[in-house]
Amino acid sequence: MPAAPRPRLNILKTYKLFIGGKFPRPESGRVLTATAPADGAHLAHYGRASKKDLRDAVVAARSALPGWSGSTAYLRGQILYRLAEMIEGRAEAFAAELGQSTGATPKAAAAEVAAAIDRLVYVAGWTDKLAQVFGSVNPVAAPYFNFSTVDPAGVVVAFAPDRPALLSAVTLIGNAIAVGNTVILVASDAYPLPAMTLAEAIATSDVPAGTVNILTGQRSELVPAAADHRDIDSLVDAIADPALTALLRAGSAINLKRVTVFPDKIDWLDHDQAAGPYRLLELTETRTTWHPVGV
């Protein structure tokens, strides 16, 4: 009589970091374990990024900035739309992961995935309109033309909240890259898996390497490093933790990086609150050019 088959041991996936279009292991080799909120079951391992990983991500983002910021607004919109298509094609998988890793109900998970897709389409539509809405020809009392144009801030580091894990990650990334910035997203401490699955979609879309980088780990370790780093141009704080916000604001004085803080009670489903034109404008700089008349 044949022996009964032995129960199979599941092999947990290990999510790595996403830096420069690749998936490197954390520099320190450290990993954390993601568990299911429902029963505490182990779901996967994920990398715990260090200060060195953040520095590597900044180097990748800075290297990618000239190409991405120099691309046409139309092309950026097309690439964001392509990313929305990628998520749409994997919508069921994203919803299942949200339910398993964050405890969302099937209805809530499906709604969040749909909102994330719609958010990318929404910001894609703003890429070639922001300059027309907020740029201008300024009246001056001299024989000059005076133009104000909207330029990207540069390298952006965005800290995502715990909920909504996918929608907030998509929003913070979309806001930053729509206007020509490159971005480093520090994913949720509690629910990092949706952001890393998003990284897999980004890696197989048309987003150039280094334009989007995603780190997982502990915010308490990465916030001081981001605040003190002198080659970061802008910080976006959506954590809603006063202590970490204070650290970001204090560190930003070193190189005068801009710190944008999302309100505690923001409605992430609302386009205007989370990703409207003024949210995009927070991640830009205004450049004014003078040109003499008649020359």
C-alpha positions as CSV (number, residue, x, y, z in Angstrom):
1,M,0.0,0.0,0.0
2,P,1.6,3.4,-1.0
3,A,2.4,5.8,1.7
4,A,0.1,8.8,2.2
5,P,1.5,11.9,0.6
6,R,3.2,14.3,2.9
7,P,1.6,17.7,3.4
8,R,3.4,20.3,1.2
9,L,5.3,23.1,2.9
10,N,4.3,26.4,1.3
11,I,7.2,28.6,0.0
12,L,6.6,32.1,1.1
13,K,7.4,34.8,-1.4
14,T,10.1,37.3,-0.5
15,Y,9.4,40.8,-1.9
16,K,12.6,42.7,-2.6
17,L,13.0,46.5,-3.0
18,F,12.4,48.3,-6.3
19,I,15.3,50.6,-7.1
20,G,16.4,51.8,-10.6
21,G,14.1,49.4,-12.4
22,K,15.5,46.4,-10.6
23,F,14.6,44.3,-7.5
24,P,17.7,44.3,-5.3
25,R,17.8,42.7,-1.9
26,P,18.1,45.1,1.0
27,E,21.7,46.1,1.6
28,S,21.7,44.7,5.1
29,G,20.0,41.5,4.1
30,R,17.2,42.1,6.6
31,V,13.6,41.0,6.0
32,L,10.3,41.4,7.8
33,T,7.2,39.1,7.7
34,A,3.8,40.2,6.5
35,T,0.9,38.5,8.3
36,A,-2.8,38.3,7.6
37,P,-4.9,40.5,9.8
38,A,-7.6,37.9,10.0
39,D,-5.7,35.0,11.6
40,G,-2.0,36.1,11.8
41,A,-1.0,33.6,9.1
42,H,2.4,34.4,7.4
43,L,1.8,35.7,3.9
44,A,5.2,36.7,2.7
45,H,8.6,38.2,3.6
46,Y,9.6,41.7,2.5
47,G,12.8,43.7,2.6
48,R,13.6,46.1,5.4
49,A,15.3,49.0,3.7
50,S,18.2,50.8,5.4
51,K,19.7,54.3,5.0
52,K,22.0,52.9,2.3
53,D,19.1,51.6,0.3
54,L,17.5,55.1,0.5
55,R,20.7,56.6,-0.7
56,D,20.8,54.1,-3.6
57,A,17.3,55.0,-4.5
58,V,18.1,58.7,-4.5
59,V,21.0,58.1,-6.9
60,A,18.7,56.1,-9.2
61,A,16.0,58.8,-9.1
62,R,18.5,61.6,-9.7
63,S,20.0,59.7,-12.7
64,A,16.6,59.2,-14.2
65,L,15.4,62.8,-13.7
66,P,16.8,64.5,-16.8
67,G,15.3,62.0,-19.1
68,W,11.9,61.9,-17.4
69,S,11.5,65.6,-16.8
70,G,12.7,66.3,-20.3
71,S,10.1,64.1,-21.9
72,T,7.0,65.6,-23.3
73,A,3.9,66.0,-21.2
74,Y,2.0,64.0,-23.7
75,L,4.4,61.1,-23.4
76,R,4.2,61.2,-19.6
77,G,0.4,61.0,-19.8
78,Q,0.6,58.0,-22.2
79,I,2.9,56.2,-19.8
80,L,0.6,56.8,-16.8
81,Y,-2.3,55.6,-18.9
82,R,-0.4,52.5,-19.8
83,L,0.3,51.8,-16.1
84,A,-3.5,52.1,-15.5
85,E,-4.0,49.4,-18.2
86,M,-1.5,47.1,-16.4
87,I,-3.3,47.4,-13.2
88,E,-6.7,46.9,-14.9
89,G,-5.4,43.6,-16.4
90,R,-4.4,42.4,-12.9
91,A,-7.4,43.9,-11.1
92,E,-8.5,40.6,-9.6
93,A,-5.1,39.7,-8.3
94,F,-4.7,43.2,-6.7
95,A,-8.1,42.9,-5.1
96,A,-7.3,39.4,-3.7
97,E,-4.0,40.6,-2.2
98,L,-5.7,43.7,-0.6
99,G,-8.3,41.4,1.0
100,Q,-5.6,38.9,2.2
101,S,-3.0,41.4,3.4
102,T,-5.1,44.3,4.7
103,G,-8.3,42.6,5.7
104,A,-10.4,44.5,3.2
105,T,-13.8,43.0,2.2
106,P,-14.1,41.8,-1.4
107,K,-16.3,44.8,-2.2
108,A,-14.0,47.3,-0.6
109,A,-10.9,45.7,-2.2
110,A,-12.5,45.8,-5.7
111,A,-13.5,49.5,-5.1
112,E,-10.0,50.4,-4.1
113,V,-8.4,48.8,-7.2
114,A,-11.0,50.6,-9.4
115,A,-10.2,53.9,-7.7
116,A,-6.5,53.3,-8.2
117,I,-7.0,52.7,-11.9
118,D,-9.2,55.8,-12.2
119,R,-6.6,57.9,-10.3
120,L,-3.9,57.1,-12.8
121,V,-6.2,58.0,-15.7
122,Y,-7.1,61.3,-13.9
123,V,-3.5,62.4,-13.3
124,A,-2.6,61.3,-16.8
125,G,-5.1,63.8,-18.1
126,W,-3.4,66.7,-16.2
127,T,0.1,66.2,-17.6
128,D,-0.3,68.4,-20.6
129,K,-2.8,70.8,-19.0
130,L,-1.0,72.0,-15.8
131,A,1.3,74.4,-17.7
132,Q,-1.7,76.0,-19.5
133,V,-3.7,76.4,-16.3
134,F,-0.9,77.7,-14.0
135,G,1.6,79.2,-16.5
136,S,1.2,82.7,-17.6
137,V,2.5,85.7,-19.5
138,N,2.9,88.4,-16.8
139,P,2.3,92.1,-17.4
140,V,5.4,94.2,-16.6
141,A,6.0,97.9,-16.8
142,A,9.1,97.6,-19.1
143,P,10.0,96.6,-22.6
144,Y,10.1,92.9,-21.7
145,F,8.1,89.7,-22.1
146,N,7.8,87.9,-18.8
147,F,6.8,84.2,-18.8
148,S,6.1,81.9,-15.8
149,T,6.2,78.2,-16.5
150,V,5.7,75.2,-14.2
151,D,8.8,72.9,-13.8
152,P,9.2,69.7,-11.7
153,A,10.6,70.0,-8.3
154,G,13.1,67.2,-8.8
155,V,13.6,64.1,-6.7
156,V,10.6,63.4,-4.4
157,V,10.4,61.1,-1.4
158,A,6.8,60.2,-0.5
159,F,5.7,58.4,2.7
160,A,2.5,56.4,2.3
161,P,-0.1,55.9,5.0
162,D,-1.3,52.4,6.1
163,R,-4.7,52.8,4.5
164,P,-5.7,52.7,1.7
165,A,-2.5,50.8,1.0
166,L,-2.8,50.6,-2.8
167,L,-4.7,53.8,-3.6
168,S,-2.4,56.0,-1.6
169,A,0.7,54.4,-3.2
170,V,-0.7,54.9,-6.7
171,T,-1.8,58.5,-5.8
172,L,1.6,59.6,-4.4
173,I,3.5,58.1,-7.3
174,G,1.1,59.4,-9.9
175,N,1.1,62.9,-8.5
176,A,4.9,63.1,-8.5
177,I,5.7,61.6,-11.9
178,A,2.8,63.3,-13.7
179,V,4.6,66.7,-13.5
180,G,8.0,65.3,-14.4
181,N,9.5,64.4,-11.0
182,T,11.1,61.1,-10.1
183,V,9.9,59.5,-6.9
184,I,10.9,57.2,-4.1
185,L,7.8,55.8,-2.3
186,V,8.3,54.5,1.3
187,A,5.4,52.0,1.5
188,S,3.1,51.4,4.5
189,D,4.7,49.8,7.5
190,A,1.6,47.7,8.2
191,Y,0.6,46.7,4.7
192,P,3.5,46.9,2.3
193,L,2.6,44.0,-0.1
194,P,0.2,46.0,-2.4
195,A,2.9,48.6,-3.0
196,M,5.4,45.9,-4.0
197,T,2.9,44.2,-6.3
198,L,2.4,47.7,-7.8
199,A,6.2,47.8,-8.3
200,E,6.0,44.6,-10.3
201,A,3.4,46.2,-12.6
202,I,5.5,49.3,-12.9
203,A,8.6,47.2,-13.9
204,T,6.7,45.6,-16.8
205,S,5.1,48.9,-18.0
206,D,6.7,51.8,-20.0
207,V,7.9,53.7,-16.9
208,P,11.7,54.3,-17.4
209,A,14.0,52.7,-14.9
210,G,14.7,54.9,-11.9
211,T,11.6,57.1,-12.4
212,V,9.7,55.2,-9.6
213,N,11.5,53.5,-6.7
214,I,9.7,51.7,-3.9
215,L,11.1,50.9,-0.4
216,T,9.6,48.8,2.4
217,G,10.7,48.7,6.0
218,Q,10.3,50.9,9.0
219,R,9.4,54.6,8.6
220,S,11.1,55.4,11.9
221,E,14.4,54.4,10.3
222,L,13.9,56.1,6.9
223,V,12.3,59.4,7.9
224,P,15.4,60.8,9.6
225,A,17.6,59.7,6.6
226,A,15.2,61.3,4.1
227,A,15.0,64.5,6.1
228,D,18.8,64.9,6.3
229,H,19.6,63.8,2.7
230,R,20.8,66.9,0.7
231,D,20.0,65.5,-2.7
232,I,16.2,65.2,-2.1
233,D,14.2,68.1,-3.4
234,S,10.8,67.5,-2.0
235,L,9.1,65.4,0.8
236,V,5.5,64.3,0.8
237,D,4.2,63.2,4.2
238,A,0.9,61.3,4.2
239,I,1.7,59.3,7.4
240,A,-0.4,61.4,9.8
241,D,2.1,61.0,12.6
242,P,3.0,64.3,14.3
243,A,6.3,63.1,15.6
244,L,7.5,61.9,12.2
245,T,6.2,65.1,10.5
246,A,8.2,67.2,13.0
247,L,11.4,65.2,12.0
248,L,10.8,65.8,8.3
249,R,10.2,69.5,8.8
250,A,13.3,69.9,11.0
251,G,15.6,68.0,8.7
252,S,14.3,69.8,5.6
253,A,16.0,73.0,6.8
254,I,19.4,71.6,5.8
255,N,18.8,72.0,2.0
256,L,15.5,73.9,2.1
257,K,13.6,70.9,0.6
258,R,9.8,71.4,0.4
259,V,7.7,69.4,2.8
260,T,4.0,68.7,1.8
261,V,1.8,67.3,4.5
262,F,-1.5,65.6,3.7
263,P,-4.3,66.2,6.2
264,D,-5.1,63.4,8.7
265,K,-8.7,63.0,7.4
266,I,-8.2,63.2,3.7
267,D,-10.6,61.3,1.5
268,W,-8.3,59.3,-0.8
269,L,-11.3,58.5,-3.1
270,D,-11.8,62.2,-3.8
271,H,-9.8,63.2,-6.9
272,D,-9.6,66.9,-5.9
273,Q,-8.5,66.2,-2.3
274,A,-5.8,63.6,-3.1
275,A,-4.7,64.4,-6.7
276,G,-6.2,67.6,-8.0
277,P,-4.3,70.2,-9.8
278,Y,-3.2,72.0,-6.6
279,R,-1.8,68.7,-5.3
280,L,0.3,68.4,-8.5
281,L,1.3,72.1,-8.2
282,E,2.8,71.3,-4.7
283,L,5.4,69.2,-6.5
284,T,6.5,71.9,-8.9
285,E,8.6,75.0,-9.1
286,T,7.6,78.2,-11.0
287,R,10.3,79.4,-13.4
288,T,10.1,83.0,-14.7
289,T,11.8,84.0,-17.9
290,W,12.4,87.6,-19.1
291,H,12.9,88.4,-22.8
292,P,13.4,91.8,-24.2
293,V,10.8,93.1,-26.8
294,G,12.0,93.8,-30.3
295,V,15.3,91.9,-30.1
